Amino acid sequence: MHVTVAIVGRPNVGKSTLFNRLVGKKLALVDDTPGVTRDRREGQASIGGLQFTLIDTAGYEDAGGDTLQARMRGQTEQAIRLADIIIFMIDARTGVTPMDHHFARVLRRADRKVTLVANKVEGRAADTGLTEAFELGFGEPVALSAEHGLGMGDLYNVIDQANEALKAEFADAGQGVDFTGELPEQDRPLIEVEVREGETPAPDTTRPMNVAIIGRPNAGKSTLINRLLGEDRLLTGPEAGITRDSIMVRWQWGGRKINLVDTAGIRRRARVHEKLEKLSVADALRAIQYAETVVLLLDATQPFEKQDLQLADLVEREGRALVIAVNKWDLVTDKQQKLAALKEMCARLLPQVRGVPMVTLSGLKGKNIDRLMEAVFRNDKVWNTRLSTARLNRWLETMTRAHPPPAVTGRRVRLRYMTQAKTRPPSFIVFASRPEAIRASYLRYLVNGLRESFAMPGVPIRLWLRGGDNPYDPKKS
């Protein structure tokens, strides 16, 4: 077990900047605009060899009702309840504000170890703020600059002392808790497994599966993840574009560890003008690159718009396994007719991912959630498909006999040999006498044949052509 530290404070004091520095990655979006962070984000951080769980939170605002600011405040209060240590951050250059005083009263009622941190201390403008910080009643503030890395040694001492105090507290209570600072096992590189001829290895179930949920704004991505988790982990509401950061949440389904990634809604590039939205979209696109399976969430009331098609094409080009989920199915009246129309549109508009699984569901009502996860697991297995060389060459001979490659300039093209280069996605190499003469239409014929013959619907398939003779032919050695 290791301690959990939450960074809290009013908007724009530098919480996300400190979070990124301590986790060693630019996970949280950072901008001069107040209120960039909305959902709480967790990461594994370290400072001076001391390792701990760190929580970044939204700027605390005194708002009530069902407003977005009130829901953001609820996320911050939940982080306070989860934390062992609270870093209360203020802006030393601005000084102590009435909102800082209000938040200090909230923290005094939280029954947690609170450390006051005065950020942005570079320069003389911070001297007055450091003096005013004593008014908050948390003792001498830790002076640091999250942007420039000043004062990290003092912050280490504070967290280390709190860690030792918690260790002693658990020891007195007789609870055998390990405070060695070991972090949970991170995503490990893929393990190469020896595969016998004709076998398809099962996916490595010991490592978490990375699943990204993408879609247009207000498609219901955060609502769906909350339903999967069984708690209000992510901010939701009627407002479009609530999610800004790509938030990763650890989860388990059917005994398999899963990293669920919620992403910002992605609009057409022509409609994205603000710098902050550009950062959010770039963060979502990175989530696709690091995912293994991508769930494209469509709005059942407005399915397969141009942006949906572009997102599906992007997933295919990145080589990720794709599952299409049609959300808000509870709003559809004639479900059978609508489903038939959706399947026809999918086959017609997305031929590059022919046979992609489509699941209708309601994230709000929790309907068909199990079917979605079953489709994700099936697609992950197909994405890891490995075919033996003998089977592939028998298949290639059958395909070329049924439909030989068209002759070019009167000369016949011979496909000599085929093998699988890798999985994730399934990728194949065909050795041909004149690879430059084979047309794209014939390659599509081979790819579609692979899908149908070896039951690989919906996943990207890579097929490369190489010139020369069969390199494995013993007669050529």
C-alpha positions in Angstrom: 0.0 0.0 0.0 1.1 3.6 -0.6 -0.2 6.9 0.4 -2.7 8.9 -1.7 -2.1 12.6 -2.1 -4.7 15.1 -3.5 -3.8 18.5 -4.9 -6.6 20.9 -4.2 -7.2 24.7 -4.5 -9.1 27.3 -6.4 -8.9 27.5 -10.2 -5.7 28.5 -12.0 -3.2 28.1 -9.1 -1.1 25.5 -10.9 -2.4 22.2 -9.6 -2.2 20.4 -13.0 1.3 21.7 -13.6 2.5 20.2 -10.3 0.6 17.0 -11.1 2.4 16.7 -14.5 5.8 17.3 -12.9 5.3 14.7 -10.1 4.0 12.0 -12.4 6.7 12.7 -15.0 4.3 13.0 -17.9 2.1 15.7 -19.4 -1.1 13.8 -18.6 -3.2 16.8 -17.5 -4.0 19.6 -19.8 -2.4 22.9 -18.8 -3.5 26.3 -20.0 -3.7 29.9 -18.6 -7.5 29.7 -18.8 -9.1 29.1 -15.4 -11.0 25.9 -14.9 -9.3 23.7 -17.5 -9.4 20.6 -15.2 -12.9 19.3 -14.6 -12.7 15.6 -13.7 -10.3 14.3 -11.1 -7.4 12.5 -12.5 -5.2 9.9 -10.7 -1.6 9.0 -11.5 1.4 7.3 -10.0 3.9 9.9 -8.9 7.4 10.0 -7.3 9.6 12.5 -5.7 13.1 11.8 -4.5 12.5 8.0 -4.7 9.2 8.3 -2.7 6.3 6.9 -4.6 2.6 7.6 -4.1 -0.7 8.0 -5.8 -1.5 11.5 -6.8 -4.9 13.0 -7.6 -5.4 16.2 -9.6 -8.7 18.0 -9.0 -10.8 20.8 -10.5 -10.5 24.2 -9.1 -12.8 24.6 -6.1 -15.6 27.0 -6.5 -18.5 27.8 -4.1 -21.4 26.9 -6.4 -24.7 25.2 -5.7 -27.6 23.6 -7.4 -27.1 21.4 -10.5 -24.6 23.6 -12.2 -21.4 22.3 -13.8 -19.3 24.1 -11.2 -21.3 22.4 -8.4 -20.7 19.0 -10.0 -17.0 19.8 -10.3 -16.9 20.7 -6.7 -18.4 17.3 -5.8 -15.5 15.6 -7.7 -13.0 17.6 -5.6 -14.8 16.7 -2.4 -14.6 13.1 -3.3 -10.9 13.4 -3.9 -10.5 14.9 -0.4 -12.3 11.9 1.1 -10.0 9.4 -0.8 -6.8 11.2 0.1 -4.4 10.5 3.0 -2.6 13.8 2.5 -4.0 17.0 1.0 -1.8 19.6 -0.8 -3.7 22.9 -0.5 -2.3 25.1 -3.2 -2.5 28.9 -3.4 -1.0 31.4 -5.9 1.7 33.3 -4.0 1.8 36.1 -6.6 -2.0 36.8 -6.3 -2.0 36.3 -2.5 -4.7 34.9 -0.3 -8.2 35.4 -1.7 -11.7 35.1 0.0 -12.1 31.8 -1.9 -8.9 30.5 -0.3 -10.3 31.3 3.1 -13.5 29.6 2.3 -11.7 26.5 1.1 -9.5 26.5 4.2 -12.6 26.2 6.3 -13.8 23.3 4.2 -10.4 21.5 4.6 -10.3 22.0 8.4 -13.5 19.9 8.6 -12.1 17.2 6.4 -10.0 15.4 9.1 -7.0 15.0 6.8 -3.4 16.0 7.0 -3.3 19.3 5.1 -0.1 20.8 3.7 -0.3 24.4 2.5 1.7 25.0 -0.7 2.4 28.5 -2.1 3.0 28.1 -5.8 4.6 30.5 -8.3 7.2 31.8 -5.9 9.7 32.7 -8.6 10.4 36.5 -8.3 9.8 39.1 -5.7 6.1 39.4 -6.4 5.5 36.3 -4.3 6.8 37.7 -1.0 3.6 39.3 0.1 1.6 36.1 -0.7 4.0 34.0 1.3 3.4 36.2 4.3 -0.4 36.3 3.9 -0.5 32.4 3.7 -0.1 32.2 7.5 -3.6 33.6 7.8 -5.1 30.3 6.6 -4.1 28.5 9.7 -2.0 25.7 8.3 1.3 26.8 9.5 4.3 27.7 7.4 3.6 27.2 3.7 5.9 25.2 1.4 7.2 27.6 -1.2 7.6 26.1 -4.6 7.4 26.7 -8.3 5.6 23.8 -10.1 6.6 25.1 -13.5 10.4 25.5 -12.7 10.7 22.7 -10.1 11.7 24.9 -7.2 11.0 23.7 -3.6 10.6 20.0 -4.5 12.9 19.0 -1.7 10.7 20.7 0.9 7.6 19.0 -0.6 9.4 15.6 -0.4 10.0 16.1 3.3 6.4 16.9 4.0 5.1 13.8 2.1 7.7 11.6 3.6 6.8 12.7 7.2 3.1 12.2 6.5 4.0 8.8 5.1 5.9 7.8 8.2 3.1 9.0 10.4 0.5 6.9 8.5 2.8 3.9 8.7 3.1 4.3 12.5 -0.7 4.8 12.8 -1.4 1.5 10.9 1.3 -0.3 13.0 -0.4 0.9 16.2 -3.7 -0.3 14.9 -2.2 -3.8 14.2 -2.9 -3.7 10.5 -0.3 -5.3 8.4 0.0 -2.7 5.7 3.0 -2.6 3.4 4.3 1.0 2.9 7.3 0.1 0.8 6.2 2.5 -1.8 5.8 -0.2 -4.5 3.5 1.0 -7.2 0.8 -1.1 -8.8 2.1 -3.1 -11.8 2.1 -0.8 -14.8 1.3 -1.8 -18.4 4.1 -4.2 -19.4 5.4 -4.7 -22.9 3.9 -7.5 -24.9 5.4 -10.9 -24.0 6.5 -12.8 -27.1 5.1 -16.4 -26.8 6.4 -19.3 -28.8 3.6 -20.3 -31.2 3.3 -23.8 -32.8 2.3 -24.2 -36.4 -1.4 -23.7 -36.7 -2.0 -22.3 -33.3 -3.6 -18.9 -32.4 -2.3 -17.8 -29.0 -4.8 -16.3 -26.5 -4.3 -12.7 -25.6 -2.2 -12.0 -22.6 -4.8 -11.7 -19.8 -2.3 -10.7 -17.1 -1.9 -7.2 -18.4 -4.6 -4.6 -18.5 -6.5 -4.1 -21.8 -6.6 -0.4 -22.9 -10.1 0.5 -24.1 -10.8 4.1 -25.3 -14.3 5.5 -25.6 -14.5 8.1 -28.4 -17.2 10.0 -30.2 -18.7 13.3 -30.9 -19.6 15.8 -28.1 -22.6 14.8 -25.9 -22.8 11.2 -27.3 -22.8 9.9 -23.7 -19.2 8.7 -23.2 -18.8 9.7 -19.6 -22.3 8.4 -18.7 -21.5 5.1 -20.2 -18.2 4.8 -18.3 -20.0 5.7 -15.0 -22.5 3.0 -15.7 -19.7 0.5 -16.3 -18.0 1.4 -13.1 -21.2 1.6 -11.1 -20.4 5.0 -9.6 -20.4 8.7 -10.7 -16.7 8.7 -11.3 -16.8 11.2 -14.3 -18.6 14.5 -14.7 -21.8 14.2 -16.8 -24.6 16.6 -17.7 -26.7 18.1 -20.5 -23.9 20.5 -21.5 -21.9 19.4 -24.5 -18.1 19.3 -24.2 -17.9 18.7 -20.4 -14.9 16.3 -20.7 -11.6 18.0 -21.6 -8.9 15.6 -20.5 -8.6 12.0 -21.4 -9.2 10.3 -18.1 -8.0 6.8 -17.5 -9.9 4.7 -14.9 -8.8 1.2 -13.8 -11.6 -1.4 -13.8 -12.2 -5.1 -14.0 -14.8 -7.1 -16.0 -15.0 -10.8 -15.9 -11.7 -11.1 -14.0 -9.8 -9.1 -16.7 -8.1 -5.8 -15.8 -9.2 -3.0 -18.1 -7.9 0.6 -18.4 -11.0 2.6 -19.5 -10.2 5.9 -21.1 -12.8 8.6 -21.4 -12.0 11.2 -24.0 -13.2 14.6 -25.0 -15.9 14.9 -27.7 -14.2 15.3 -31.1 -15.9 17.8 -33.5 -15.0 18.5 -37.1 -11.7 20.3 -37.5 -13.3 23.3 -39.1 -15.4 23.9 -36.0 -12.5 23.8 -33.6 -11.2 27.3 -33.0 -10.3 27.7 -29.4 -6.9 26.6 -28.2 -8.2 24.7 -25.2 -10.5 22.6 -27.5 -7.6 21.9 -29.8 -5.6 20.6 -26.8 -8.6 18.4 -25.8 -8.9 16.9 -29.3 -5.2 16.2 -29.5 -5.4 14.4 -26.1 -8.3 12.3 -27.4 -6.4 11.4 -30.6 -3.4 10.3 -28.4 -5.7 8.1 -26.5 -6.7 6.3 -29.7 -3.0 5.7 -30.5 -2.4 4.1 -27.1 -5.6 2.0 -27.0 -5.9 -1.6 -28.1 -9.7 -1.5 -28.6 -11.6 1.6 -29.4 -15.4 2.0 -28.8 -16.9 4.5 -31.1 -20.0 5.8 -29.4 -22.8 7.0 -31.7 -25.9 9.0 -30.9 -28.9 6.8 -32.0 -30.8 10.0 -32.8 -28.0 11.2 -35.2 -26.0 8.2 -36.2 -23.2 8.0 -38.8 -22.6 11.7 -39.3 -19.5 12.7 -41.2 -17.4 13.0 -38.1 -18.4 9.5 -36.9 -17.1 8.1 -40.2 -13.9 10.0 -40.0 -13.3 8.8 -36.5 -13.9 5.2 -37.6 -11.5 5.6 -40.5 -8.9 7.1 -38.1 -9.2 4.0 -35.8 -8.7 1.7 -38.8 -5.7 3.7 -40.0 -4.2 3.5 -36.5 -4.7 -0.3 -36.6 -6.9 -0.5 -33.5 -9.7 -3.0 -32.9 -13.0 -1.1 -33.4 -16.4 -1.7 -31.8 -19.4 0.6 -32.7 -21.8 1.3 -29.9 -25.1 3.0 -30.6 -26.1 4.9 -27.5 -29.4 6.4 -26.4 -31.2 3.3 -27.8 -34.0 3.9 -25.3 -35.0 7.0 -27.3 -35.7 4.9 -30.5 -39.3 3.9 -31.1 -39.2 1.4 -34.1 -36.1 -0.4 -32.9 -36.1 -3.3 -35.5 -36.4 -0.9 -38.5 -33.8 1.4 -37.1 -31.4 -1.4 -36.4 -31.7 -2.7 -40.0 -31.1 0.8 -41.3 -28.0 1.2 -39.1 -26.5 -2.1 -40.3 -27.1 -1.2 -43.9 -25.4 2.2 -43.4 -22.5 0.7 -41.5 -21.8 -1.8 -44.3 -22.1 0.9 -47.0 -20.2 3.7 -45.4 -17.5 1.7 -43.6 -16.3 -0.9 -46.1 -12.7 -0.7 -44.7 -13.9 -2.4 -41.5 -16.4 -4.8 -43.0 -18.2 -6.8 -40.3 -17.3 -4.5 -37.5 -19.4 -5.4 -34.4 -22.3 -3.0 -33.6 -24.0 -3.0 -30.2 -27.1 -0.9 -29.3 -27.3 0.2 -25.7 -28.4 2.8 -23.3 -25.6 4.2 -21.0 -28.2 6.1 -18.9 -30.5 3.0 -18.4 -27.7 0.5 -18.3 -29.1 -1.7 -21.0 -26.9 -4.1 -23.1 -23.7 -3.2 -21.2 -22.8 -6.8 -21.1 -23.2 -7.2 -24.8 -20.8 -4.3 -25.3 -18.0 -5.9 -23.2 -18.5 -9.2 -24.9 -18.0 -7.5 -28.3 -14.9 -5.8 -26.9 -13.4 -9.1 -25.8 -14.3 -10.9 -29.0 -12.7 -8.2 -31.1 -9.6 -8.2 -28.9 -9.2 -11.9 -29.6 -9.6 -11.4 -33.3 -7.1 -8.5 -33.2 -4.6 -11.0 -31.8 -5.2 -13.7 -34.4 -2.2 -15.6 -35.7 -2.4 -17.9 -38.7 0.0 -20.6 -39.6 2.1 -20.2 -42.8 0.8 -23.5 -44.2 -2.8 -22.5 -43.8 -2.1 -19.1 -45.4 -0.4 -20.6 -48.4 -3.1 -23.2 -49.0 -5.6 -20.3 -48.8 -3.6 -18.2 -51.2 -3.4 -21.0 -53.7 -7.2 -21.4 -53.6 -7.8 -17.6 -54.0 -5.5 -17.2 -56.9 -6.9 -20.3 -58.6 -10.4 -18.9 -58.3 -9.4 -15.4 -59.4 -5.8 -15.0 -60.7 -4.2 -11.6 -60.6 -4.9 -9.6 -63.8 -2.1 -9.7 -66.3 -0.3 -6.4 -66.9 1.2 -5.6 -70.4 0.6 -9.2 -71.3 2.7 -10.6 -68.5 1.2 -12.8 -65.7 1.8 -11.8 -62.1 2.6 -14.7 -59.8 1.9 -14.7 -56.0 4.6 -17.1 -54.7 4.4 -17.2 -51.0 2.5 -15.7 -48.0 3.2 -15.4 -44.3 2.0 -13.5 -41.3 4.4 -10.8 -40.1 2.7 -9.8 -36.8 -0.6 -9.5 -34.9 -2.3 -6.5 -33.3 -3.5 -5.9 -36.0 -3.1 -9.0 -38.2 -0.5 -8.2 -40.8 0.6 -10.3 -43.7 3.3 -10.3 -46.4 2.8 -11.7 -49.9 5.9 -12.3 -52.1 5.0 -11.7 -55.8 6.9 -11.7 -59.0 5.8 -8.1 -59.9 4.4 -6.5 -56.8 4.2 -3.1 -58.4 1.8 -4.4 -61.0 -0.9 -5.7 -58.6 -3.8 -3.3 -58.4 -5.5 -2.0 -55.2 -8.7 -3.8 -56.2 -7.0 -7.2 -56.1 -5.5 -6.4 -52.7 -9.1 -5.6 -51.5 -10.1 -9.0 -52.9 -7.4 -10.7 -50.8 -8.2 -8.7 -47.6 -11.9 -9.5 -47.9 -11.1 -13.1 -48.4 -9.0 -13.1 -45.3 -11.9 -11.7 -43.3 -14.3 -14.3 -44.5 -12.1 -17.3 -44.6 -10.5 -16.9 -41.2 -13.4 -15.1 -39.3 -11.7 -11.7 -38.8 -14.6 -9.3 -39.1 -14.2 -5.7 -38.2 -10.5 -5.5 -37.4 -7.9 -3.7 -39.6 -5.9 -6.1 -41.8 -2.5 -5.1 -43.2 -1.3 -6.7 -46.4 2.1 -5.9 -47.8 3.7 -7.0 -51.1 7.3 -7.9 -51.5 9.3 -8.8 -54.6 11.7 -11.7 -55.1 11.5 -15.4 -54.6 10.3 -17.3 -51.6 13.1 -16.7 -49.0 12.2 -19.9 -47.2 12.5 -22.2 -50.2 15.4 -24.6 -49.5 16.0 -24.9 -53.2 17.1 -21.3 -53.4 19.6 -21.5 -50.5 
